[in-house]
Amino acid sequence: MQSNKKYLSLKELHFTYEKNFLLLSKLLPNLCKDHEFLYGLPKEDFEVHEIKITSKKISKFTTDINIYFKDSSLNRNIEIEVRLYQEAKMAEVMKFQGFHNSLISILPVYKRFGFTKDERFQWNSFLSHFLTHSINSGRSLENYLPTRI
C-alpha cells in the first residue's frame, strides 16, 4: 500500500512538472532563447506588481528560468528558479527563495526549517498557480499601440 501511495505522489508531481512546462510555454513562446521578459500583475489600487522573467540556455535541451517578483506590501522579493527540460517537456522548481530543493531530503527532520515532506510539490504547485494567474491577469508594462498618423 505504501509503494502505491509513493507511485501516486510521483505521478502527481510529474503531472505538475508537465503542467508548469505548458504554462511557461504559453506565457513565454520563445523559451529556447536567452532573453528577459517583463510584465505586470494588477493590485487592488490600480498599481501593478512588476514581474521579471529571465531565461538562460544551459544545454541543447535544458534552460534555466529565473522569476523575480517584488511584493511591496510584504517588503519582500520572491525569487523562483525553474529548470526546463525541453525533451521531457517538464519544468521543475530548483530553488525557491534561495533554498535548493535537493537540500530538503538531505536535512534531518529537526533541521528542516519548517519544511514538510511534500515541500517540492508545494513549490511546483505554487508555480502552477502563479503562472495561471499571470496568464489570466498579466498586463504589459509597455504601450504597444501604434501612433495615429
N, C-alpha and C positions, 0 to 999 in steps of 0.2 A: 504494500500500500504506500509506503514511504517513497519508493522509487517512482511510482506513478505520479505522486504529487510533485517530485522534482522534475519529472518529464513535462508535466503541465506548466510548471512555472518557467522552465526553459523555453517551452513553446510560446508562452505568453510574452516572454522577454524578446524573443526573436521577432514576434509579430510587431512589437513596439519599435524595434530597430527598423524593420521594413516600413512601417508607417511613418517614422521620422524621416527616412530617406525620401519617401514620396512627397511629404510635406515640404521638405527642404528643396526638392527639385521643382516643386510648384512655385515656391516663393522665389527661388533663385534658379532660373533656367540655365544659366551658364556656370554650373558648378565645377566644371573641369578646368576652368581658367583661374589664375590668380587675380583676384580683384577685391574691391571694397564696395559695400552696399549700405546705404543709409536710408532709413525710413522712420516714420513716427507712429506712435500709438497714442490715441487721444485720451486725455484725462477729463475729469468732470468739468473743470472750469475753462474749457476751450484752449487749454495748453496741450503741448504734445511732448511725450517722452521720446527722446531720440534713441534709436536702436542702431548699432553699428555692427555689421557682419563682415568679417574678412575671411578670405579663403586662401590657402596656400597648398599647392600641389606637392605632395611628398614623393609619390612614385607614379607609375603609369596608371594604377588603379586605386590609389589612395589619396585623399585630400583631407587636410585639417581645416576646420571651420571654427573661428572664434566669434562668439556673440557677446557684445558688451551692451549693458543696459544700465543707465543711471537713474535711480529712483530718488528723487529729491524729497519725497515725503518721508522716506526711511533714512535719508542721508547715507545711502549705501550703493555701491556699484555691484551689479550682478554680472559675473563672468562665467561663461559656459564654453568649454572646448569640446568639439564634436569631431569624431573621425568618421569620414565617409569611405565606404568600401564600394566602389562603383561596380565591380564584377559581381559581388554578392547582393548588391542593391540594399545595403544596410547602413544606418547611421547610428553610432554609439556615442553616448556622452562619456568622454575620457576624464574630464576634470569639471568639477562644479565648485565654484568659489575657491579655486586653487587646490582643492583636495582631490588627489588622483584616485580613480576607482579601484586600482589594484591594492591600495592600502587597506581597504575595507575588510578584505578577507584575511589579511596578514595580522592586523592588530588584535590583541586579546580582547575578550568581551568587555572587561572592565576599563579598557582604554579606548573605546570606540567613539568618544566624544559625542555621545547621544545618538549615534547612528544605529539603525536597525538592520536586520538581516537582509531585508529587501531594499536597501538604500540604492543600489544600482538601478533597480526597476523604478523607484520613485524619481530618480534624476531623469531617466528617459521618459517617464510619464509626464513630468513637468515640461520637458522639452516639447513633447507632443501637444500638450495643451497650449503652450506658449506659441508654437508655430501655427496652430489652428486659429488662435486669437489674432495673430499677426496677419494671416491671410484674410480673415474676415473683417478686421478693423484697421489694418495698417494704412497709413497715409503717406504720400510722397512729401518730402521736405522741400522740393523744388517745384517751381511752376513751369510746367512743360507746354503751356498753351502758347501757340504762336501769336505774334502781334498782328493786329489788323492793319492792313495797308489799303 
